[in-house]
Amino acid sequence: VQAYVQELTTAQPAITPLIETAYNSEGSSFANTTNDELIVMDEEATRDFTGFNVYKMAEGSGSYELLATVPYVEGQTAYCYTDAINDILNTGGYYYQVTANWVSATDACESNPGMDVAMVNDYVYVNVTDIDNPNAKMTQLYPNPATDRVQITSTQEMSRITVINYVGQVVYQSELSNQTALTLNTASYENGVYVVRLETENDVITKRFVIAQ
């Protein structure tokens, strides 16, 4: 229970208490039940650690969603969780948070998100720079680094191309007539890393190239 006390210089109307019962058991703790009645909990009660909650937020979405609950295993001191993403972002990345779950006979609680290794942030950020796609090996971009043009060849017919800069902005987008080769004019591009997103009939291929004017 927390309170903030401030000295007032003017009269204030009386506040009706939520509960008039006084608790003065030294060392006891309180819990708020679903019917808003404060109850005194046994100060000797303990909660059992049950596992972790893993949360994920896609960059730009603005909110975390519960991804998985990892149960505690007696004696295990390290845990590894793999996020099997079906529709991964082609640019940007993901934020992850991990909390701990504790349960007793009368209640349950969840900790604040754990800090990263550097003890700076309560999340870990994973930046997606490339996607391992077997078909990407059959698509070539050259030269790389490039200056005023990039040649693109593919064993698959390409129906659409999108070029995204290092801050996630679309700098070029065009429909293609099922081509297997094209020349990308990059003379006006600023120096930096770019991502090319190529759409085919059955696949999406991403490749990176660098502009060094």
C-alpha positions as CSV (number, residue, x, y, z in Angstrom):
1,V,0.0,0.0,0.0
2,Q,1.5,3.4,-1.0
3,A,0.4,6.8,0.0
4,Y,1.4,10.4,-0.9
5,V,1.0,13.0,1.9
6,Q,0.7,16.7,1.1
7,E,0.0,19.6,3.4
8,L,-3.0,21.6,2.1
9,T,-3.7,25.3,2.7
10,T,-7.4,25.2,2.0
11,A,-10.2,23.1,3.4
12,Q,-11.0,19.9,1.4
13,P,-14.3,17.9,1.4
14,A,-14.3,14.7,3.5
15,I,-13.4,11.5,1.6
16,T,-15.5,8.5,2.2
17,P,-13.2,5.5,2.9
18,L,-13.5,2.4,0.7
19,I,-13.2,0.2,3.8
20,E,-13.6,1.3,7.4
21,T,-12.0,-1.8,8.9
22,A,-8.6,-0.9,10.5
23,Y,-5.8,-3.4,10.1
24,N,-2.9,-3.0,12.4
25,S,-1.2,-6.4,12.3
26,E,2.5,-5.4,12.2
27,G,4.4,-7.1,9.4
28,S,1.3,-8.2,7.5
29,S,0.8,-7.5,3.8
30,F,-2.4,-6.7,1.9
31,A,-3.9,-7.9,-1.4
32,N,-6.7,-6.5,-3.5
33,T,-9.4,-9.1,-4.3
34,T,-11.9,-9.0,-7.2
35,N,-14.6,-7.5,-5.0
36,D,-12.4,-4.6,-3.9
37,E,-12.2,-5.9,-0.3
38,L,-8.8,-5.6,1.4
39,I,-7.8,-8.8,3.1
40,V,-4.8,-9.4,5.4
41,M,-2.5,-12.2,4.1
42,D,-0.4,-14.5,6.1
43,E,3.0,-12.9,6.5
44,E,4.5,-16.3,6.4
45,A,2.9,-17.2,3.1
46,T,5.3,-17.8,0.1
47,R,4.8,-17.9,-3.6
48,D,6.2,-20.6,-5.9
49,F,8.0,-19.6,-9.1
50,T,6.2,-21.2,-12.0
51,G,8.0,-19.9,-15.1
52,F,8.3,-17.1,-17.5
53,N,6.1,-15.0,-19.8
54,V,7.7,-14.0,-23.2
55,Y,6.3,-10.9,-24.8
56,K,6.9,-9.6,-28.3
57,M,6.3,-6.2,-30.1
58,A,6.9,-5.7,-33.8
59,E,8.6,-2.5,-34.5
60,G,6.0,0.2,-35.2
61,S,3.1,-1.6,-33.6
62,G,3.3,0.2,-30.2
63,S,2.2,-2.6,-28.0
64,Y,3.5,-5.9,-26.6
65,E,1.6,-9.2,-27.0
66,L,2.1,-12.4,-25.0
67,L,4.1,-14.8,-27.2
68,A,4.5,-17.8,-24.9
69,T,4.7,-19.0,-21.3
70,V,7.8,-21.1,-20.5
71,P,7.3,-23.4,-17.5
72,Y,9.9,-23.6,-14.7
73,V,11.9,-26.9,-14.6
74,E,13.3,-27.9,-11.3
75,G,17.1,-27.7,-11.3
76,Q,17.3,-26.0,-14.7
77,T,19.4,-22.8,-14.6
78,A,19.2,-21.7,-18.2
79,Y,16.4,-21.4,-20.7
80,C,16.2,-21.0,-24.5
81,Y,13.1,-20.0,-26.4
82,T,12.9,-20.0,-30.2
83,D,10.4,-17.6,-31.9
84,A,9.1,-19.4,-35.0
85,I,7.9,-16.4,-36.9
86,N,5.7,-17.3,-39.9
87,D,5.5,-13.8,-41.5
88,I,8.7,-12.1,-40.6
89,L,9.3,-8.4,-41.2
90,N,11.5,-7.7,-44.2
91,T,12.8,-4.5,-42.5
92,G,12.9,-3.3,-38.9
93,G,12.8,-5.8,-36.1
94,Y,11.2,-7.0,-32.9
95,Y,11.3,-6.1,-29.2
96,Y,11.1,-8.9,-26.6
97,Q,10.4,-8.8,-22.9
98,V,10.5,-11.6,-20.3
99,T,8.7,-11.6,-16.9
100,A,8.6,-14.1,-14.1
101,N,5.4,-15.7,-12.7
102,W,4.8,-16.5,-9.0
103,V,1.8,-18.3,-7.5
104,S,0.6,-19.0,-4.0
105,A,-2.5,-20.7,-2.6
106,T,-4.4,-17.4,-2.5
107,D,-2.9,-15.2,-5.3
108,A,-0.5,-14.9,-8.2
109,C,1.7,-12.1,-9.4
110,E,4.0,-11.3,-12.4
111,S,7.3,-9.5,-12.1
112,N,8.4,-6.4,-14.1
113,P,10.2,-7.2,-17.3
114,G,13.8,-8.3,-16.8
115,M,16.7,-6.0,-17.7
116,D,19.1,-6.7,-20.6
117,V,22.7,-7.8,-20.0
118,A,23.9,-4.2,-19.9
119,M,21.2,-3.4,-17.3
120,V,20.0,-0.5,-19.5
121,N,16.7,-1.6,-21.1
122,D,13.9,-3.8,-19.9
123,Y,13.8,-5.4,-23.4
124,V,15.9,-7.0,-26.1
125,Y,15.7,-5.7,-29.6
126,V,16.3,-8.0,-32.6
127,N,17.0,-6.3,-35.9
128,V,16.1,-8.2,-39.0
129,T,18.8,-7.7,-41.7
130,D,18.2,-10.7,-43.9
131,I,15.9,-13.7,-44.4
132,D,17.4,-17.1,-45.2
133,N,15.5,-18.1,-48.3
134,P,16.8,-20.8,-50.6
135,N,15.4,-19.0,-53.6
136,A,17.4,-15.9,-52.7
137,K,20.6,-17.7,-53.7
138,M,19.3,-17.9,-57.2
139,T,18.8,-14.1,-57.3
140,Q,21.9,-11.9,-57.9
141,L,22.6,-8.2,-57.3
142,Y,25.8,-6.6,-58.7
143,P,27.9,-4.6,-58.4
144,N,27.7,-4.5,-54.6
145,P,28.7,-1.9,-53.4
146,A,27.3,0.1,-56.2
147,T,27.2,3.7,-57.4
148,D,24.8,4.7,-60.2
149,R,23.2,1.3,-61.1
150,V,22.5,-2.2,-59.8
151,Q,21.9,-5.2,-62.1
152,I,19.4,-7.7,-60.8
153,T,19.0,-11.2,-62.3
154,S,16.8,-14.1,-61.0
155,T,15.9,-17.6,-62.1
156,Q,12.3,-16.8,-61.1
157,E,10.1,-14.3,-63.0
158,M,9.7,-11.1,-60.9
159,S,6.4,-9.4,-60.7
160,R,7.1,-6.5,-58.3
161,I,10.2,-4.7,-56.9
162,T,10.4,-2.5,-53.8
163,V,13.5,-0.7,-52.6
164,I,13.7,0.4,-48.9
165,N,16.4,2.5,-47.3
166,Y,18.1,2.0,-43.9
167,V,15.4,3.9,-42.0
168,G,12.6,1.9,-43.5
169,Q,11.4,4.4,-46.2
170,V,10.3,3.1,-49.6
171,V,12.5,4.9,-52.2
172,Y,11.4,2.9,-55.2
173,Q,8.5,0.6,-56.1
174,S,7.4,-0.7,-59.5
175,E,5.3,-3.5,-61.1
176,L,7.3,-5.9,-63.3
177,S,6.2,-7.9,-66.3
178,N,7.5,-11.2,-65.1
179,Q,11.1,-10.2,-65.8
180,T,14.1,-12.3,-64.9
181,A,16.5,-9.3,-65.2
182,L,16.4,-5.6,-64.7
183,T,18.7,-2.5,-64.1
184,L,18.0,-0.4,-61.1
185,N,19.0,3.3,-61.5
186,T,20.6,4.3,-58.2
187,A,22.4,7.5,-59.3
188,S,20.2,9.6,-56.9
189,Y,20.5,7.3,-53.9
190,E,22.3,8.5,-50.8
191,N,25.1,6.4,-49.4
192,G,24.0,3.6,-47.2
193,V,22.4,0.2,-47.0
194,Y,19.3,-0.7,-49.0
195,V,17.0,-3.7,-49.1
196,V,15.4,-4.9,-52.3
197,R,12.2,-6.8,-52.0
198,L,11.3,-8.9,-55.0
199,E,8.0,-10.6,-55.4
200,T,7.5,-13.6,-57.6
201,E,4.4,-15.8,-58.2
202,N,5.1,-18.0,-55.2
203,D,7.7,-16.2,-53.2
204,V,9.1,-13.0,-51.7
205,I,12.9,-12.6,-52.0
206,T,14.9,-9.9,-50.1
207,K,18.5,-8.9,-50.9
208,R,20.7,-6.1,-49.6
209,F,23.1,-3.8,-51.4
210,V,25.2,-0.8,-50.5
211,I,25.5,2.5,-52.2
212,A,28.9,4.1,-52.0
213,Q,29.1,7.2,-54.2
